[in-house]
Amino acid sequence: MKKLCVRLSCLAVLLTGSLFAQNNTPYWQQHVDYTMDINMDVEDFQYEGTQKLVYTNNSPDVLDKVFYHLYFNAFQPGSEMDIRLQNIADPDKRMVNNLGTKENPVYESRIAKLSPEEIGYLKVKSLKQDGVAVTYKTIGTILEVALAKPIQPGEKTTFEMEFDGQVPVQIRRSGRNNKDGVALSMTQWYPKLAEYDFEGWHADPYIAREFHGVWGDFDVKITIDKDYILGGTGYLQNPNEIGYGYEDEGTKVKRRGKTATWHFKAPMVHDFTWAADPEYIHDKLETESGVTLHFLYKDDEKFKDAWTKLQPKTAELLDFYNTNVGPYPWKQYSVIQGGDGGMEYAMCTLITGGENYGGLFGTTAHEMAHAWFQHLLGTNESEHPWMDEGFTSFISTLSSAKIKNLENPNPFESAYGNYLYLAKSGKEQPETTHGDRYAYNFAYSINAYSKGEVFLAQLGYIIGQDKLMETLHKYYEDFKFKHPTPNDFIRTAEKVSGMQLHWYLTDWIETTNQIDYGIKEVNETENNTTITLERIGLMPMPLDVIVEYTDGSVEYFYIPLRMAYGGKDNPYPALKATTMADWPWAYPTYDLSISKPKSEIKTIVIDPSNLMADVDRENNIYSAE
């Protein structure tokens, strides 16, 4: 069938100015300040640490217990992460060995094969609350603490802990001696206080998914072999003692003794990550926005070209996100070789590889966007991974298209294709599914990344591209340094658009209802033509309909959805536009009447932008024979 291409000029709005808003919604969140001091032995990868937490209970509740995450305990044979790998149909290929063939795989958990010297662990040696010893017990990757004294609403309390840790062989995100040869990727390495919010405690076991944390300030000292170079979260406080370019690039300060202590401070973050290697190259780039970009990567010729080429492009990414979401509030961001794949952390990302520039740039574009959609807008990634990964995928798709000068009227085409594959697979689960509860890894990935990306792209179809970008700005202004929920975002979109949108959140996120509209028939009555449209799927949508006539003219018809109680501006300003009567969802068909004979109609297209995720586009097009 012939496809009628009409470019959505509004997609070029990728680049709007900042819009500001005031948030007056009642809201509370907890606060914790960390002071930590650790001593790392790079020979056996074990470390000792002390931790002091000042915890503020801003909730209206009296707390008689608290929970900590002990993430490294996941990297032990028999852990929940290990058992999950052995029982899911499609385990994460990075975490298993294939003992079979590509066609007939037989997977073996890499965690199950770890020796006592290779496992990870966090062991609490002592814990006091305001100087009084408390009772605690370790339950897998969670520490449950019975308080010596309940924490009243508005009160602060201080926890002091001594703990030991061992860095696991690199399996997932964290670990030592990864495939690129990076010595230490220290992510989720410390006892981390669990979040408590309006839903209660979020003491989720670590089964390889994402994270949720409490906002606060970090003061961290890391003592390590003096030949190691560190980078990560926070501002280095003692560069003259450490050297290696943090003050005077290229200058190495001679240090006495066998170890050096790196002192970092990070204001208002909900995580702290670092990586270390004796062969890191450390480059810096000062940006026009005043943010210093740090790049740490292995001193190896095979990496140097791509990592050098990446640096000015990272500055362009920063500028794009500053403009299209909101200003990055910290004064530095680091891109560090480490971990596996790519993963976002506070003020930094850890990325493997770098021999291929295209892959390095794409991963950086995505992970850097997480500085906004997770480390500024701190959604609960375990419960709403689509808000974290999907929003990040959306904005990084736009940034990549802009920086690479890609010409595509629908830059989200790949995400739509992935969603349609999942929708037709029979294995889709609602977006409300907890990240750990997916039956298939591929279903989780497509739901979190692609369907989450389509959520935003399709919202642009519903409310207009300009209103979508305005919504992102207002969302940033209202909820930065907070923990927004799906309802917070959709209410923001309602305020910006003037439309009612809860139906969209309900169907797209809480169900697996599908969108399917079609052109049922085209009939002529006297000199008029009636186009009968039908709703086949359960999910409602407004419709854009384009009609091309035999004389070459094109007309746009907009059919609002009644339950939205509003509509969008004409997305095709060059075309004659007519807004029709709204379509109530319960009506399975809708008659669109055109004051021209059928013989003058050449083509009819439902949604020429392809921004509506219709599961069967074959019935969206009518062409005259």
C-alpha positions in Angstrom: 0.0 0.0 0.0 1.1 3.5 -0.6 2.2 5.4 2.5 1.6 9.2 2.7 4.5 10.8 4.5 3.7 14.1 6.3 6.7 15.4 8.4 5.8 16.5 11.9 7.6 19.8 11.9 6.9 20.1 15.6 9.3 17.3 16.3 12.0 19.9 15.6 11.0 21.5 18.8 13.5 19.1 20.3 15.0 22.3 21.6 12.9 24.6 23.6 13.9 27.1 26.3 13.5 26.7 30.0 10.0 27.1 31.5 9.6 27.5 35.2 6.8 26.6 37.5 6.0 26.6 41.2 5.1 23.3 43.0 2.6 23.7 45.8 1.8 20.0 46.3 2.1 18.8 50.0 5.1 16.5 50.1 7.7 15.0 52.4 10.8 12.9 52.0 13.4 11.5 54.3 17.0 12.9 54.5 20.3 11.2 55.4 23.9 12.5 55.6 26.7 10.0 55.2 30.2 10.2 56.6 32.3 7.2 55.6 35.9 6.2 55.8 37.2 3.0 54.2 40.5 1.3 53.7 40.8 -0.8 50.6 43.3 -3.6 50.2 44.0 -4.0 46.4 45.7 -7.4 46.9 42.7 -9.3 48.3 40.0 -6.7 47.4 38.7 -6.6 50.9 38.0 -3.3 52.8 37.2 -2.1 56.2 34.8 0.8 56.8 33.2 3.1 59.3 30.0 4.9 58.6 28.1 7.7 60.4 24.6 8.5 59.3 22.5 11.4 60.5 19.0 10.5 59.6 16.1 12.9 59.6 12.6 11.5 59.9 10.5 14.0 57.9 7.6 11.6 57.7 4.4 11.9 59.8 5.2 8.4 61.2 7.0 7.1 64.3 9.8 4.7 63.1 10.7 1.8 65.4 13.0 0.1 62.8 15.1 0.9 59.8 16.5 -1.2 56.9 19.8 -1.1 55.1 20.7 -2.5 51.7 23.8 -4.8 51.6 24.0 -5.2 47.8 27.3 -7.0 47.6 25.7 -10.0 49.4 23.9 -10.8 46.1 27.1 -12.0 44.6 27.2 -15.3 46.6 26.2 -18.8 45.6 22.6 -19.4 46.7 21.6 -15.7 46.8 18.3 -14.6 45.4 20.1 -13.1 42.4 21.9 -16.5 41.8 18.7 -18.5 42.1 16.8 -16.2 39.9 19.4 -16.6 37.2 18.9 -20.3 37.4 15.1 -20.2 37.1 14.3 -17.5 34.5 13.8 -18.6 30.9 16.1 -15.9 29.4 18.7 -15.0 32.0 20.9 -11.9 31.5 23.6 -13.2 29.2 26.3 -11.1 31.0 25.6 -13.1 34.2 25.7 -16.6 32.9 28.0 -19.0 31.0 26.5 -20.8 28.0 27.5 -24.5 28.3 25.5 -25.4 25.2 25.3 -23.8 21.7 23.8 -20.6 20.4 20.9 -22.6 19.0 20.5 -24.8 22.1 21.8 -22.8 25.0 22.4 -24.3 28.4 22.9 -21.6 30.9 25.0 -21.7 34.1 24.9 -18.9 36.7 28.3 -17.2 37.0 27.4 -16.4 40.6 27.0 -20.1 41.5 30.6 -20.8 40.5 32.2 -18.1 42.7 34.7 -19.3 45.3 34.9 -17.7 48.8 37.7 -15.5 47.6 35.6 -14.3 44.6 32.3 -13.6 46.2 31.1 -10.2 47.4 29.9 -9.4 50.9 29.1 -6.7 53.3 29.3 -7.7 57.0 28.2 -5.3 59.8 30.5 -5.6 62.8 28.8 -3.1 65.1 25.9 -0.6 64.9 24.8 2.0 67.4 22.0 4.5 67.5 22.9 7.7 69.3 25.7 5.8 71.1 23.5 2.9 72.1 24.0 -0.6 70.6 21.0 -1.8 68.5 19.8 -5.3 67.5 20.1 -6.2 63.9 20.1 -9.2 61.6 21.2 -9.8 58.0 18.6 -11.2 55.7 20.3 -11.8 52.3 20.9 -8.3 50.9 18.9 -6.5 53.6 19.9 -5.5 57.1 16.9 -5.2 59.5 17.6 -3.0 62.5 15.4 -2.8 65.7 16.0 0.7 67.0 17.1 1.5 70.6 14.7 4.4 70.5 11.8 5.1 68.1 12.4 8.1 65.8 9.6 10.6 66.2 8.3 12.7 63.3 10.7 15.6 62.7 13.5 14.1 64.8 17.1 13.3 63.8 19.1 10.3 65.0 22.7 9.2 64.4 23.8 5.7 63.4 27.4 4.7 63.7 28.5 1.5 62.0 31.7 -0.6 61.5 31.6 -2.9 58.5 33.8 -5.2 56.3 33.4 -5.7 52.6 34.8 -7.8 49.8 34.6 -6.8 46.2 33.2 -9.6 44.0 34.6 -10.8 40.7 32.7 -8.6 38.2 29.3 -10.2 37.4 26.9 -7.3 37.1 27.7 -3.5 37.4 29.9 -3.9 40.5 33.1 -5.8 40.8 36.8 -6.2 40.3 38.9 -6.8 37.2 36.2 -6.4 34.6 36.6 -7.5 30.9 38.3 -4.2 30.1 40.8 -4.8 32.8 39.5 -2.0 35.2 40.6 -3.0 38.7 37.6 -1.7 40.8 34.1 -0.7 39.9 32.7 0.3 43.3 29.0 0.6 42.8 26.4 -0.2 45.6 29.5 -1.0 47.8 28.4 0.4 51.2 25.6 -0.3 53.6 22.9 1.9 52.1 19.9 3.1 54.1 16.6 2.0 52.5 14.1 4.6 51.5 10.9 5.1 53.5 8.1 7.1 51.9 4.3 7.3 51.7 4.3 3.6 50.7 6.4 2.5 53.7 9.8 0.9 53.6 11.4 -0.1 50.3 13.6 -2.9 51.5 13.7 -4.8 48.2 16.2 -7.6 47.9 18.8 -7.1 45.2 18.0 -9.4 42.3 19.9 -7.4 39.6 17.4 -4.7 38.8 17.5 -1.0 39.6 17.6 1.1 42.8 15.9 3.6 45.1 17.7 5.8 47.6 17.4 8.6 50.2 18.6 12.1 49.3 21.5 13.5 51.4 25.1 14.7 51.5 28.0 12.4 51.4 31.5 12.9 52.9 33.7 9.9 51.9 37.4 9.1 52.5 38.9 6.2 50.5 42.4 5.0 51.5 43.9 2.9 48.7 47.2 2.0 47.1 48.9 5.2 46.1 49.3 4.2 42.5 45.5 4.0 41.9 43.6 6.8 40.2 40.0 7.4 41.3 36.9 9.0 39.9 33.2 9.0 40.6 30.6 10.8 42.7 31.5 14.0 44.4 34.1 16.7 44.4 37.7 15.8 45.4 38.7 17.8 48.5 42.4 17.2 48.5 43.7 17.2 44.9 47.1 18.6 45.9 47.7 15.5 48.1 46.5 13.1 45.4 47.7 14.7 42.2 47.1 13.0 38.8 45.6 16.0 37.1 42.7 16.9 39.4 44.1 20.4 39.8 46.9 20.7 37.3 46.2 18.4 34.4 49.1 16.1 33.6 50.9 16.8 36.8 51.7 13.9 39.1 52.4 14.6 42.7 54.9 12.3 44.4 53.3 10.8 47.4 55.0 9.2 50.4 54.1 5.8 51.8 52.2 2.9 50.2 48.7 4.4 50.3 46.9 7.7 49.7 43.5 8.9 51.0 41.1 10.4 48.5 38.5 12.7 50.1 35.2 13.4 48.3 32.1 15.4 49.1 28.8 15.1 47.2 25.9 17.4 48.0 22.3 16.3 47.7 22.6 12.9 46.0 21.1 9.5 46.7 24.0 7.3 45.9 27.8 7.3 45.9 30.0 5.4 43.4 33.7 5.3 42.5 36.1 3.4 40.3 39.8 3.0 40.5 42.6 1.7 38.4 46.4 2.3 38.3 46.3 2.8 34.5 43.5 5.4 34.2 44.1 8.4 31.9 42.2 11.3 33.3 41.1 14.1 30.9 39.0 17.1 31.8 36.8 19.4 29.7 35.4 22.7 30.9 32.0 23.5 29.4 30.3 26.8 28.8 27.7 26.0 31.4 30.4 25.9 34.1 30.3 22.1 34.5 33.6 20.3 34.4 33.5 17.0 32.5 35.9 14.3 33.7 36.9 11.3 31.6 38.7 8.3 33.1 39.7 5.4 30.8 42.4 2.8 30.5 45.8 3.8 29.1 45.5 1.6 26.0 45.8 2.7 22.4 42.7 0.7 21.4 40.5 3.0 23.6 42.2 6.4 23.2 40.7 7.5 19.9 37.1 6.8 20.8 37.4 8.3 24.3 39.1 11.4 22.9 36.4 11.9 20.3 33.7 11.4 22.9 34.7 14.4 25.0 33.3 17.4 23.0 30.2 15.4 22.1 29.6 14.8 25.8 29.6 18.6 26.2 27.0 18.8 23.4 24.9 16.2 25.3 25.1 18.2 28.5 23.9 21.4 26.6 21.0 19.5 25.0 19.7 18.1 28.4 20.2 21.5 30.1 18.1 23.1 27.4 15.4 20.5 27.0 14.9 19.3 30.5 16.5 21.7 33.0 19.9 22.9 34.3 22.3 20.2 35.6 22.8 21.5 39.2 26.2 20.0 40.1 29.6 21.4 38.9 31.0 18.2 37.5 30.1 15.0 35.7 32.4 12.0 35.1 32.3 9.4 32.3 34.4 6.4 33.6 35.4 3.2 32.0 34.3 0.4 34.4 31.4 -1.9 35.3 29.6 -3.7 32.6 27.7 -2.2 29.7 26.6 1.2 31.0 25.0 2.3 34.3 24.1 5.6 35.8 25.2 6.8 39.2 25.2 10.2 41.0 27.3 12.7 39.1 28.9 9.9 36.9 28.4 6.9 34.8 30.4 3.7 34.4 30.8 2.4 30.9 32.7 -0.6 29.5 34.6 -0.6 26.2 35.4 2.2 23.9 37.0 0.7 20.9 33.9 1.5 18.9 33.1 5.2 19.1 29.4 4.8 18.0 28.6 2.5 20.8 30.5 4.6 23.3 28.6 7.7 22.3 25.3 6.0 22.3 25.8 4.6 25.8 27.1 7.9 27.1 24.0 9.7 25.6 21.7 7.4 27.5 23.6 7.1 30.8 24.2 10.9 31.0 20.5 11.5 30.5 19.9 9.5 33.7 21.5 12.4 35.6 18.1 14.0 35.1 15.8 11.0 34.9 16.9 9.3 38.1 19.5 11.3 39.9 17.5 14.6 39.8 14.0 13.1 39.3 14.4 10.2 41.6 11.7 7.8 40.7 11.5 4.4 42.4 13.2 2.4 39.7 12.1 -1.0 41.1 8.4 -0.1 40.9 8.4 2.3 37.9 11.5 1.3 35.8 9.7 2.7 32.7 9.8 6.3 34.2 13.6 6.0 34.6 14.6 4.0 31.5 11.8 5.1 29.2 12.2 8.8 29.9 15.9 8.5 29.5 15.6 6.6 26.2 13.2 9.3 24.9 15.4 12.3 25.6 18.7 10.5 24.6 17.0 9.5 21.3 16.3 13.1 20.6 19.8 14.2 21.7 21.5 11.7 19.5 19.3 12.6 16.5 20.2 16.3 17.0 23.9 15.8 17.5 24.3 13.3 14.7 22.1 15.4 12.4 19.8 12.5 11.7 16.8 13.1 9.4 13.8 11.1 10.6 10.3 12.3 11.0 9.8 9.7 13.7 13.2 9.2 15.6 11.4 6.8 18.0 10.7 4.3 15.3 12.9 1.6 16.9 11.2 1.9 20.2 7.8 1.5 18.6 9.0 -1.6 16.7 10.2 -3.2 20.0 6.9 -2.4 21.7 4.9 -3.9 18.8 7.1 -7.1 19.0 6.3 -7.4 22.7 2.6 -6.6 22.3 2.3 -9.4 19.7 4.4 -11.9 21.6 1.8 -12.8 24.2 4.4 -12.2 26.9 3.7 -8.6 27.8 3.0 -7.7 31.4 1.6 -4.3 32.6 4.1 -1.5 33.3 3.0 -1.6 36.9 4.8 -4.9 37.3 7.6 -4.7 39.8 11.0 -4.9 38.1 11.8 -8.2 39.7 8.5 -9.9 38.8 8.8 -10.2 35.1 8.6 -13.7 33.7 11.1 -12.8 30.9 14.1 -10.5 30.9 13.3 -9.4 27.3 9.8 -8.4 28.4 11.2 -6.3 31.2 13.7 -4.6 28.9 11.2 -3.7 26.2 8.6 -2.5 28.8 11.1 -0.4 30.7 13.1 1.1 27.8 10.9 1.0 24.7 7.3 1.1 25.9 8.4 3.7 28.4 9.9 5.7 25.6 6.8 5.3 23.5 4.8 6.6 26.5 6.3 10.0 26.1 6.5 10.0 22.3 2.8 9.0 22.1 1.9 11.6 24.7 3.3 14.2 22.3 0.9 12.8 19.7 -1.9 13.3 22.2 -1.2 16.8 23.6 1.2 18.1 20.9 5.0 18.1 20.7 5.3 21.7 22.1 3.2 20.8 25.1 5.2 17.6 25.7 8.5 19.5 25.9 6.8 22.1 28.1 5.6 19.2 30.3 9.2 17.9 30.7 10.4 21.4 31.8 7.6 21.8 34.4 8.1 18.2 35.6 11.8 19.1 36.2 11.0 22.3 38.0 8.3 20.8 40.2 10.0 17.5 41.1 13.8 17.9 40.9 15.5 16.4 44.0 12.2 14.6 44.8 10.7 11.1 44.2 7.9 11.7 41.7 5.3 9.0 40.9 3.5 8.2 37.6 0.5 10.3 38.9 2.8 13.3 39.5 4.0 13.2 35.9 0.5 12.8 34.3 -0.9 15.6 36.5 1.9 17.8 35.3 1.0 17.0 31.7 -2.7 17.8 32.5 -1.7 21.2 33.9 0.3 22.0 30.8 -2.1 20.7 28.2 -5.4 21.5 29.8 -6.6 18.0 29.0 -7.7 15.1 31.2 -5.1 12.3 30.8 -5.6 9.8 33.6 -7.2 7.4 31.0 -3.8 7.4 29.2 -1.9 6.5 32.3 -4.4 3.8 33.2 -4.5 2.0 29.8 -0.9 2.4 28.8 0.7 1.7 32.2 -1.7 -0.3 34.2 -3.0 -2.7 31.5 -1.8 -4.4 28.4 -4.8 -3.0 26.4 -3.8 -2.4 22.8 -4.5 0.4 20.3 -6.0 -0.7 17.1 -8.0 1.7 14.9 -8.9 1.1 11.3 -10.7 2.4 8.2 -13.7 0.1 8.0 -15.3 1.4 4.8 -15.6 4.5 2.6 -19.0 5.2 1.1 -20.3 8.0 -1.1 -23.7 9.6 -0.5 -24.7 12.1 -3.2 -21.6 14.4 -3.4 -20.4 13.6 0.1 -18.1 10.8 1.3 -18.5 9.0 4.6 -15.4 7.4 6.1 -16.4 4.9 8.7 -13.6 4.4 11.3 -13.6 1.6 13.8 -12.0 1.1 17.2 -10.8 -2.5 17.3 -8.5 -2.5 20.3 -9.6 -1.7 23.9 -7.3 1.4 24.4 -8.9 4.7 23.5 -7.0 7.4 21.5 -7.8 10.7 19.7 -7.2 10.3 15.9 -5.3 12.3 13.3 -6.7 11.6 9.8 -5.1 12.9 6.7 -7.0 12.9 3.4 -5.1 13.4 0.1 -7.3 14.4 -2.9 -6.8 13.7 -6.6 -5.9 17.3 -7.3 -2.9 17.0 -5.0 -4.3 19.0 -2.0 -4.2 17.5 1.5 -6.5 18.1 4.4 -6.1 17.3 8.1 -9.0 16.1 10.3 -8.7 15.9 14.1 -11.1 13.7 16.1 -10.7 14.4 19.8 -11.3 11.7 22.4 -14.3 12.6 24.5 -12.8 11.4 27.8 -9.8 13.8 27.3 -12.1 16.8 27.5 -9.8 18.8 25.3 -7.6 18.7 22.3 -4.3 19.7 20.7 -3.2 22.4 18.3 -2.9 21.5 14.6 0.4 19.6 14.2 0.4 20.3 10.5 0.2 24.1 10.2 0.7 24.0 6.4 -2.5 22.0 5.9 -6.1 23.0 6.1 -7.3 21.6 9.5 -10.8 20.7 10.7 -11.6 19.6 14.3 -14.5 17.1 14.3 -17.0 16.1 17.0 -15.3 14.0 19.7 -15.4 10.3 19.7 -16.9 8.6 22.9 -14.8 5.5 23.6 -17.8 3.1 24.0 -18.9 3.7 20.4 -17.1 1.1 18.2 -17.4 3.2 15.0 -17.2 6.8 14.0 -18.4 8.4 10.7 -16.2 11.1 9.3 -18.1 13.1 6.6 -16.2 14.9 3.8 -17.9 17.3 1.4 -16.4 15.8 -1.6 -17.2 12.8 -3.8 -15.4 9.6 -3.3 -13.9 9.8 -6.8 -11.9 12.9 -5.6 -10.3 11.0 -2.7 -6.9 9.5 -3.4 -5.6 8.4 0.0 -6.8 8.3 3.6 -4.3 7.8 6.4 -4.9 7.4 10.2 -1.9 8.8 12.0 0.6 9.6 9.3 3.2 10.5 12.0 3.3 6.9 13.2 3.4 8.2 16.7 0.3 6.3 17.7 1.3 2.7 18.7 -1.4 1.0 16.6 -0.7 -2.7 16.6 -2.1 -3.2 13.1 -1.3 -0.4 10.7 -2.4 -2.3 7.6 -6.0 -1.1 8.1 -5.0 2.5 8.8 -4.6 3.3 5.1 -7.1 3.6 2.3 -6.0 4.0 -1.3 -8.3 4.5 -4.2 -8.1 1.7 -6.8 
